[in-house]
Each structure stands twice: as C-alpha cells, then as structure tokens.
C-alpha cells in the first residue's frame, strides 16, 4: 500500500466528508471508503508495510485507522483503514490522504464527499429500557451490599435503552444535531456507532501525552444562578471529589510508567454540557523515548474507574456477572491512530449504536457503598436525555 498526503487550499467540513469521523470544535479527521479492517494487534505491522508520501507531516497525516474499541478489554477489537482521509488542524492546515495499492494512485481527490443528510426522518418512536428501572435499582442495592462486605470500592453500572422509530436513523443528521447541541465535545462516527463525548481518554502528539478524566456529575438548572449552585455543590461533594480523585490517580500513575514527567491540575474544574456538568481535571506529561503508540496508552488506561470501577478487576467481574447486557463499544474508547503512533481517543459516552430504525443508547453511574438507588436512577435519566432528545424529534 501507499499513502499520499497533500495540503488542501479549500476548506472542508469533516461532518460531510465520509463515514468515519473524530473531531472537536470542527478540528480532527474524517474518513471515507475502506481499505481493510485491522485487528488491534496488527496495526503496527500494517502501517509498517505502507509506503508514505506526506508533504504535510502533522499528526493524522499518512495512513490513519479509526476505531471504536469495546468496553471489555478482553473482547476482540479492530480498526478501520479508510481509503481517504481529510484533516483539519488547529493552525489552519487542511489536508487529504489517499491510500491505495502502490503504483495505482492517480493523486488525491480535490474534495470530500457530498453531504448525504436529508433522508426522511422517523416521526413515531418506542422507547424501552432493557432492564426495568426497579430491577436496575435492585442491582444498585446489590452492588452497595457487595461493597460493604468486600474489597470492591466502586462499580459503574450502566443502563441500556432501545429506541425504535418508524424509519431508519440517519447518522449524519444525528451527528449534526449533536454538534450543535454539544459544542466542545468529541464528535465521532465509526460504522453505526455515533456520539459526542466530553471526555478525552488519552491523546499523543509527538512526545506530549494528555488525558482529561471526568468523574462526578450533577444536573444543570434552567438558569446561570441555579447552574452555579449545582456546580458549587458538586465541587463541595466529598463523594464526587473522592470518586474523581480515584480516576485521576489511576490515569496519572499509569501514564507515569512512560513519562519523564506527568502532572495534573491542582483543582478540578466544572465542564458543563447541555444537560449535565462534570468534574474534570487535565493530566499532561512528556513521553520518554522510545514513545509508545497511542494504542498502547489506550490499552493501559482503559477502562478507567470512571466507566468501570475500582479495583478494576473486581469491578469488571461484577459488571460481567450482573449488568445483563453486552456494552459493546459503549464506555469503550473511540478515536484514531496514525503510522507514527500519534492519535486521540475519547471515552465512548453520550452515544448510540444505530441499526436501521433501531438505536441503542446508554448511561452509567459510579456506585459506591453509600449510593442511593433512586438518586442514581435519576442521574442516569438525566444522562440518557442527551441522546433521547437527539434521536426522538417531533
């Protein structure tokens, strides 16, 4: 294979460029077509067999693979190598890459695909949880008792809701609504998996590594004053601050194994999105040489306590035994990797798996020993509203 990357003089809207997407603030990458699907353990070898002609030289140039990796770290995982990729960087640089068999390339095409949004939308919907709310509350109570009697400190329990419409869901239209409603989030699409995540799991650009873990959530009010009160309560919550610190410590200590230094902000900040607000802390470090690939970093930090629990192995065992459904890519990692090992992956939150007229959406909460099932149920409903309001349109 050969990958040819050239600068673009014209602008490009990544949302309209193809069937693969990872962007934030309209910066990032989009892909179209498919060269092959690569098992995660074969990505380095596949990239190593590709000739590269790259006149841009930024992260995301040359061959790039997109992936929505599953929540379960032991489940099979693969990435998609697209035929074409478009990129937009924060310095204004734009580029196009085409991958083909060596010797068969006529040169990059001048622009992205035409937008495909606009198919007839569903007008009637059925919304059903996979597990009834009272049964989920009983599961939360079971988890709190398990923590009172053993070494499990926290487990994240998720809910799945199935939305069925009278017409197929349009992934492009769903993403366009998410882009408008949740600016500043990581917008993504891999196959039928779409979403807008506020949380950066880990990124690598050269020798700089970053993560932006979030744990601890509060609802938003209807006005700035009530938002501020709820945010102040979240910052003052011992439970939420302890839950948040568990995730920060895990990410920091894991990344430190590869870094000459790594540090995090002294105090968490509040990250508001349309319907909720989160505690968040930026973690940043400088990688030692030889620097690991972004995929190696992803596999080390995922799943974090924010989507799994603590200790990780005990929380995973509890989820596998009791949650009652396969999370698939929900609460996994979604993003991209290039041939130099650069890349960016978000935690796969605020998402939907689209399959014709059926959409599966998810939300989870961190459960600790003193969690109240009714309160936790209300918080999942607030989180689910993000995708419900995007999918169910009058």
Secondary structure by P-SEA (a helix, b strand, c coil): cbbbbbbbcccccccccccccccccccccccccccccccccaaaaaaaacccccccccccccbbbbbbccccccccccccccccccccccccccccccccccccccccccccccccccccccccbbbbbcccaaaaaaaaaaaaaaaacccccbbbbbbbbbbbccccccaaaaaaaaaaaccccccccccccccccccccccccccbbbbbbbcbbbbbcccaaaaaaaaaaaaacaaaaaaaaaaaaaaaaaacccccbbbbbcbbbbbbcccbbbbbbbbbbbbccccccaaaaaaaacccccccccaaaaaaaaaacccccccccccbbbbccccccccccccccccccccccbbbbbbbbbbcccccaaaaaaaaaaaacccccccccc
